[in-house]
Amino acid sequence: MNCPQCNAPMQEGELALKAWGIGLEPQARLFFDRDLILENQYLPLVGFISKGTRTSAFRCEACRPICFRYGDSGE
């Protein structure tokens, strides 16, 4: 797949959302393979016990967009 912004080849990998925590500082992190893309705190106590969500994705390391299909189970 080529990047929709710069037309460079995109790297294929896996997009994963992991959320955990309790109390005042629960965390949510978005990964592409093992690279941390975003890290943030969140308010609801969601994902405390779950493994998180994963789906296949593509990223352009040149201009940094990530493309993925929502609803994809990654299988």
Backbone bond lengths (Angstrom), bond angles and torsions (degrees), N, CA, C in turn:
res aa  C-N    CA-C-N  psi(-1)  N-CA   C-N-CA  omega(-1)  CA-C   N-CA-C  phi
1 M - - - 1.453 - - 1.528 108.28 -
2 N 1.316 116.31 140.17 1.457 121.44 176.97 1.525 109.89 -101.55
3 C 1.319 115.34 150.87 1.462 122.46 -179.15 1.525 110.31 -63.16
4 P 1.336 118.08 133.38 1.459 120.17 178.08 1.535 113.23 -70.88
5 Q 1.337 118.52 -14.64 1.467 121.31 -179.21 1.515 113.10 -96.52
6 C 1.351 117.04 -47.91 1.471 119.49 -174.88 1.525 113.33 -116.52
7 N 1.325 117.98 -3.82 1.460 125.30 177.51 1.534 113.94 68.93
8 A 1.329 118.72 12.63 1.465 121.71 175.77 1.537 109.19 -76.40
9 P 1.347 117.84 153.53 1.466 119.54 175.77 1.526 110.66 -60.62
10 M 1.336 115.72 139.86 1.466 120.92 -179.15 1.526 110.05 -100.79
11 Q 1.312 116.02 148.00 1.452 123.32 178.20 1.529 108.50 -83.73
12 E 1.353 117.03 132.10 1.464 120.75 177.58 1.513 109.94 -90.95
13 G 1.316 117.05 139.64 1.452 121.55 178.83 1.505 111.11 -163.64
14 E 1.326 115.96 -150.60 1.454 121.65 -177.67 1.518 109.95 -129.91
15 L 1.315 116.29 131.21 1.456 122.63 177.16 1.523 107.30 -97.28
16 A 1.338 117.54 128.36 1.462 121.75 -177.30 1.522 110.36 -132.76
17 L 1.317 116.21 135.87 1.453 122.54 174.66 1.522 107.85 -111.10
18 K 1.308 116.91 123.04 1.458 121.83 179.01 1.514 107.92 -121.78
19 A 1.322 116.65 128.48 1.453 121.65 -179.29 1.526 108.57 -133.59
20 W 1.311 116.66 138.18 1.453 121.66 179.57 1.515 109.66 -159.32
21 G 1.301 115.56 170.57 1.451 120.03 173.85 1.512 113.40 123.04
22 I 1.294 114.23 165.54 1.453 122.08 178.12 1.526 107.77 -150.15
23 G 1.302 116.98 155.93 1.456 119.60 178.39 1.513 112.48 84.34
24 L 1.323 116.43 -138.07 1.460 121.22 -172.06 1.523 115.03 -86.86
25 E 1.339 119.04 -15.82 1.466 119.47 -173.66 1.527 113.94 -130.76
26 P 1.334 119.59 55.10 1.463 119.18 173.83 1.531 109.79 -66.78
27 Q 1.311 117.81 150.48 1.460 122.78 -175.09 1.528 111.29 -120.71
28 A 1.315 116.38 149.66 1.455 123.51 170.75 1.526 106.75 -132.76
29 R 1.332 116.37 132.94 1.465 120.83 -179.14 1.523 109.53 -133.95
30 L 1.323 115.77 138.80 1.454 122.94 178.57 1.526 107.88 -110.75
31 F 1.326 117.49 125.16 1.455 123.50 -177.46 1.522 110.50 -117.67
32 F 1.337 116.99 147.16 1.457 123.57 164.32 1.509 104.67 -114.60
33 D 1.328 117.24 112.16 1.457 123.19 -167.53 1.530 107.02 53.55
34 R 1.308 119.58 -117.04 1.462 121.11 179.92 1.523 113.48 -104.70
35 D 1.354 116.91 2.28 1.466 120.95 -179.25 1.527 110.05 -86.75
36 L 1.328 116.88 126.51 1.455 122.39 176.71 1.520 109.19 -72.24
37 I 1.344 116.58 122.58 1.461 121.79 -179.63 1.525 110.33 -96.63
38 L 1.336 117.48 -49.46 1.461 122.90 -179.22 1.521 109.68 -138.96
39 E 1.313 116.03 146.18 1.458 121.36 176.23 1.517 107.11 -137.53
40 N 1.340 116.10 132.66 1.447 118.62 -177.20 1.516 110.06 -157.12
41 Q 1.311 116.11 159.30 1.448 121.26 171.70 1.517 108.03 -89.84
42 Y 1.316 116.64 154.66 1.450 121.09 177.42 1.513 109.00 -137.84
43 L 1.317 116.69 159.58 1.454 120.50 -174.91 1.526 115.17 -89.01
44 P 1.342 121.16 -46.59 1.464 118.70 -176.58 1.529 112.01 -71.67
45 L 1.317 115.88 153.19 1.468 121.20 178.50 1.526 108.91 -88.08
46 V 1.325 115.40 69.85 1.456 121.83 -178.81 1.519 108.00 -111.47
47 G 1.302 117.09 137.71 1.451 120.50 175.52 1.510 114.18 83.69
48 F 1.306 118.58 14.07 1.467 121.02 -178.43 1.526 111.81 -59.58
49 I 1.322 117.01 -37.56 1.467 120.72 -176.46 1.531 112.12 -109.74
50 S 1.332 118.76 -21.35 1.462 120.76 -172.66 1.532 112.52 -74.87
51 K 1.336 115.77 162.33 1.459 122.92 178.45 1.520 112.10 -78.24
52 G 1.314 117.63 -17.92 1.456 120.95 -176.53 1.513 111.26 102.31
53 T 1.323 116.80 -173.82 1.453 123.04 -176.21 1.515 109.14 -117.35
54 R 1.346 116.27 141.97 1.466 121.38 179.34 1.521 109.53 -134.18
55 T 1.329 115.88 146.78 1.454 121.88 175.50 1.527 108.74 -153.90
56 S 1.325 117.20 155.25 1.464 119.63 177.44 1.529 108.70 -71.51
57 A 1.335 116.05 148.98 1.458 121.18 -175.19 1.524 110.42 -154.67
58 F 1.323 115.52 166.38 1.463 123.04 175.96 1.521 107.79 -128.41
59 R 1.348 116.88 143.44 1.462 119.55 175.47 1.519 110.02 -135.32
60 C 1.330 114.77 149.84 1.460 122.34 175.18 1.524 106.45 -105.04
61 E 1.315 116.83 116.77 1.460 119.72 -179.60 1.535 111.58 -74.20
62 A 1.339 117.50 -18.14 1.468 120.54 -179.31 1.529 111.66 -73.70
63 C 1.333 118.40 -53.80 1.469 119.89 -176.36 1.533 112.83 -115.48
64 R 1.334 118.33 2.11 1.463 126.84 165.05 1.530 119.18 76.13
65 P 1.330 122.62 16.83 1.465 118.02 172.67 1.534 110.33 -78.97
66 I 1.328 116.32 157.09 1.460 123.14 173.69 1.519 106.87 -123.79
67 C 1.332 117.26 132.10 1.455 122.54 178.33 1.520 109.02 -116.57
68 F 1.341 116.86 136.51 1.461 121.07 178.06 1.532 108.89 -153.25
69 R 1.330 115.74 161.13 1.462 121.67 175.64 1.511 108.28 -98.25
70 Y 1.317 117.01 122.14 1.454 119.42 177.64 1.520 108.98 -75.05
71 G 1.308 116.01 148.05 1.458 121.19 -177.49 1.517 112.98 86.41
72 D 1.320 118.46 -8.30 1.462 123.51 178.01 1.517 108.51 -74.11
73 S 1.327 116.76 129.46 1.466 119.61 179.91 1.511 111.83 -83.99
74 G 1.336 118.29 -5.57 1.456 121.38 -179.42 1.508 112.83 83.43
75 E 1.331 117.83 4.94 1.468 121.63 -178.04 1.509 110.71 -94.80
